[in-house]
Amino acid sequence: METKDVILSLRNQLGLSQEELAKAVYVTRQAVSRWENGDTIPNVETLKLLSKVLNVSINTLATVIGVKH
């Protein structure tokens, strides 16, 4: 599963709008949209926040986008 699919799926499972997720991780709604469209990926600091908000480990998100530990 690609990063865009994981973020979209988890966001929907939690019932969050793009705007709500954006506010929770201190980015714009457009940034979330770009992640979910596969145009960009979140940076490492944002991944840490996403892992908390989406209730998944940072390793899960990092593995999905191919970040080496």
Backbone as a printed PyTorch tensor [residue, N CA C, xyz], in Angstrom:
tensor([[[  0.8490,  -1.1770,   0.0000],
         [  0.0000,   0.0000,   0.0000],
         [  0.8960,   1.2430,   0.0000]],

        [[  0.5570,   2.2120,  -0.8050],
         [  1.3450,   3.4340,  -0.9010],
         [  1.0020,   4.3980,   0.2340]],

        [[  1.9250,   5.3070,   0.4810],
         [  1.7410,   6.2940,   1.5420],
         [  0.4120,   7.0100,   1.4110]],

        [[  0.0890,   7.4470,   0.2000],
         [ -1.1460,   8.1980,  -0.0120],
         [ -2.3610,   7.3920,   0.4200]],

        [[ -2.3470,   6.1010,   0.1370],
         [ -3.4720,   5.2400,   0.4930],
         [ -3.5660,   5.0250,   2.0030]],

        [[ -2.4170,   4.8940,   2.6450],
         [ -2.3880,   4.6770,   4.0930],
         [ -2.9200,   5.9070,   4.8270]],

        [[ -2.4340,   7.0720,   4.4490],
         [ -2.8800,   8.2970,   5.1200],
         [ -4.3760,   8.5010,   4.9130]],

        [[ -4.8420,   8.3450,   3.6910],
         [ -6.2670,   8.5110,   3.3980],
         [ -7.1110,   7.5100,   4.1730]],

        [[ -6.6920,   6.2610,   4.1720],
         [ -7.4420,   5.2160,   4.8550],
         [ -7.5330,   5.4680,   6.3580]],

        [[ -6.3970,   5.7660,   6.9660],
         [ -6.3820,   6.0000,   8.4130],
         [ -7.1750,   7.2580,   8.7790]],

        [[ -7.0450,   8.2950,   7.9680],
         [ -7.8020,   9.5260,   8.2320],
         [ -9.3010,   9.2460,   8.1800]],

        [[ -9.7220,   8.4970,   7.1790],
         [-11.1450,   8.1700,   7.0500],
         [-11.6310,   7.2740,   8.1840]],

        [[-10.8040,   6.3220,   8.5930],
         [-11.1770,   5.4400,   9.7020],
         [-11.4220,   6.2240,  10.9800]],

        [[-10.6650,   7.2990,  11.1580],
         [-10.8130,   8.1290,  12.3510],
         [-11.8890,   9.2000,  12.1800]],

        [[-12.4540,   9.2850,  10.9960],
         [-13.5110,  10.2600,  10.7490],
         [-13.0210,  11.6970,  10.7090]],

        [[-11.7650,  11.8860,  10.3260],
         [-11.1840,  13.2230,  10.2580],
         [-11.2840,  13.7850,   8.8440]],

        [[-11.5500,  15.0660,   8.7420],
         [-11.4840,  15.7430,   7.4490],
         [-10.0240,  16.0790,   7.1700]],

        [[ -9.7280,  16.4470,   5.9320],
         [ -8.3690,  16.8770,   5.6220],
         [ -8.0000,  18.0920,   6.4700]],

        [[ -8.9500,  18.9900,   6.6550],
         [ -8.7140,  20.1980,   7.4480],
         [ -8.3820,  19.8450,   8.8970]],

        [[ -9.1200,  18.9040,   9.4740],
         [ -8.8720,  18.5050,  10.8630],
         [ -7.5030,  17.8520,  11.0200]],

        [[ -7.1500,  16.9790,  10.0890],
         [ -5.8310,  16.3460,  10.1470],
         [ -4.7380,  17.3940,   9.9740]],

        [[ -4.9500,  18.3070,   9.0530],
         [ -3.9660,  19.3620,   8.8140],
         [ -3.7100,  20.1720,  10.0780]],

        [[ -4.7660,  20.5750,  10.7490],
         [ -4.6120,  21.3480,  11.9780],
         [ -3.8790,  20.5480,  13.0470]],

        [[ -4.1690,  19.2540,  13.1270],
         [ -3.5520,  18.4080,  14.1500],
         [ -2.0490,  18.2510,  13.9510]],

        [[ -1.5870,  18.3470,  12.6970],
         [ -0.1540,  18.1680,  12.4300],
         [  0.5040,  19.4600,  11.9170]],

        [[ -0.2100,  20.5800,  12.0690],
         [  0.3510,  21.9100,  11.7940],
         [  0.7780,  22.1200,  10.3420]],

        [[ -0.0660,  21.6430,   9.4180],
         [  0.1660,  21.8970,   7.9960],
         [ -1.1280,  22.4310,   7.3920]],

        [[ -1.0950,  22.7380,   6.1200],
         [ -2.3060,  23.2050,   5.4430],
         [ -3.1350,  22.0180,   4.9570]],

        [[ -4.3940,  22.2820,   4.6860],
         [ -5.2520,  21.2570,   4.1100],
         [ -4.7030,  20.8230,   2.7540]],

        [[ -4.1040,  21.7680,   2.0460],
         [ -3.5340,  21.4580,   0.7350],
         [ -2.3710,  20.4740,   0.8450]],

        [[ -1.5990,  20.5650,   1.9240],
         [ -0.4980,  19.6190,   2.1350],
         [ -1.0530,  18.2070,   2.3040]],

        [[ -2.1140,  18.0710,   3.0970],
         [ -2.7380,  16.7570,   3.2800],
         [ -3.2650,  16.2450,   1.9380]],

        [[ -3.8790,  17.1060,   1.1830],
         [ -4.3860,  16.7280,  -0.1320],
         [ -3.2600,  16.2400,  -1.0380]],

        [[ -2.1190,  16.9360,  -1.0160],
         [ -0.9760,  16.5200,  -1.8400],
         [ -0.4420,  15.1580,  -1.4040]],

        [[ -0.4220,  14.8930,  -0.0880],
         [  0.0010,  13.5590,   0.3830],
         [ -0.9460,  12.5010,  -0.1470]],

        [[ -2.2420,  12.7640,  -0.0200],
         [ -3.2430,  11.7620,  -0.4040],
         [ -3.3410,  11.5790,  -1.9150]],

        [[ -2.8990,  12.5650,  -2.6710],
         [ -2.8570,  12.4360,  -4.1320],
         [ -1.5410,  11.8420,  -4.6120]],

        [[ -0.5940,  11.6740,  -3.6890],
         [  0.6980,  11.1110,  -4.0440],
         [  1.6610,  12.1060,  -4.6570]],

        [[  1.3530,  13.4050,  -4.5470],
         [  2.2230,  14.4310,  -5.1100],
         [  3.4630,  14.6550,  -4.2590]],

        [[  3.3220,  14.5660,  -2.9330],
         [  4.4300,  14.7500,  -2.0010],
         [  4.2680,  13.7570,  -0.8540]],

        [[  5.2860,  13.6930,   0.0000],
         [  5.2000,  12.8830,   1.2130],
         [  5.5430,  13.7680,   2.4040]],

        [[  5.0340,  13.4240,   3.5720],
         [  5.3320,  14.2330,   4.7620],
         [  6.8070,  14.1460,   5.1430]],

        [[  7.3240,  15.2260,   5.7400],
         [  8.7040,  15.1880,   6.2280],
         [  8.7510,  14.3900,   7.5400]],

        [[  9.9360,  14.1560,   8.0380],
         [ 10.1250,  13.2990,   9.2120],
         [  9.4050,  13.8490,  10.4450]],

        [[  9.5120,  15.1450,  10.6690],
         [  8.8400,  15.7270,  11.8440],
         [  7.3190,  15.5780,  11.7400]],

        [[  6.7990,  15.7650,  10.5540],
         [  5.3570,  15.6130,  10.3520],
         [  4.9480,  14.1480,  10.4910]],

        [[  5.8070,  13.2450,  10.0670],
         [  5.5220,  11.8170,  10.2540],
         [  5.3500,  11.4820,  11.7290]],

        [[  6.1650,  12.0940,  12.5740],
         [  6.0530,  11.8500,  14.0170],
         [  4.6790,  12.2870,  14.5230]],

        [[  4.2430,  13.4690,  14.0800],
         [  2.9240,  13.9530,  14.4890],
         [  1.8170,  13.0810,  13.9100]],

        [[  1.9600,  12.6990,  12.6480],
         [  0.9560,  11.8450,  12.0200],
         [  0.8170,  10.5160,  12.7510]],

        [[  1.9380,   9.9660,  13.1890],
         [  1.8790,   8.6740,  13.8780],
         [  1.0410,   8.7730,  15.1420]],

        [[  1.1450,   9.9000,  15.8400],
         [  0.3530,  10.0890,  17.0590],
         [ -1.1150,  10.2960,  16.7370]],

        [[ -1.3870,  11.1700,  15.7870],
         [ -2.7730,  11.4960,  15.4350],
         [ -3.4920,  10.2890,  14.8240]],

        [[ -2.7920,   9.5260,  13.9880],
         [ -3.4060,   8.4010,  13.2900],
         [ -3.3070,   7.0870,  14.0700]],

        [[ -2.6970,   7.1450,  15.2330],
         [ -2.5820,   5.9700,  16.1140],
         [ -1.8460,   4.7970,  15.4810]],

        [[ -0.7410,   5.1080,  14.8110],
         [  0.1310,   4.0670,  14.2640],
         [  1.5590,   4.4000,  14.6550]],

        [[  2.4240,   3.4190,  14.6130],
         [  3.8150,   3.6720,  14.9790],
         [  4.5040,   4.4680,  13.8750]],

        [[  5.5130,   5.2080,  14.2720],
         [  6.3190,   5.9410,  13.3040],
         [  6.9800,   4.9600,  12.3450]],

        [[  7.3320,   3.7790,  12.8420],
         [  7.9410,   2.7700,  11.9800],
         [  6.9970,   2.3230,  10.8780]],

        [[  5.7260,   2.2210,  11.2010],
         [  4.7500,   1.8340,  10.1840],
         [  4.7140,   2.8690,   9.0670]],

        [[  4.6260,   4.1310,   9.4180],
         [  4.5930,   5.1870,   8.4090],
         [  5.9240,   5.2940,   7.6790]],

        [[  7.0190,   5.1870,   8.4080],
         [  8.3370,   5.3050,   7.7920],
         [  8.6000,   4.1570,   6.8380]],

        [[  8.1740,   2.9620,   7.1930],
         [  8.3480,   1.8040,   6.3260],
         [  7.5440,   1.9550,   5.0560]],

        [[  6.3470,   2.4820,   5.1970],
         [  5.4810,   2.6580,   4.0330],
         [  6.1000,   3.5890,   3.0170]],

        [[  6.7510,   4.6640,   3.4720],
         [  7.3350,   5.6140,   2.5220],
         [  8.8000,   5.2980,   2.1890]],

        [[  9.3360,   4.2510,   2.8080],
         [ 10.6790,   3.8260,   2.4730],
         [ 11.7830,   4.5600,   3.1880]],

        [[ 11.5000,   5.1760,   4.3270],
         [ 12.5350,   5.8490,   5.0970],
         [ 13.4100,   4.7780,   5.7460]],

        [[ 14.7130,   4.9050,   5.6040],
         [ 15.6420,   3.9500,   6.2170],
         [ 15.9170,   4.3650,   7.6520]],

        [[ 15.9440,   3.4040,   8.5540],
         [ 16.1920,   3.6780,   9.9760],
         [ 17.6660,   3.6800,  10.2520]]])
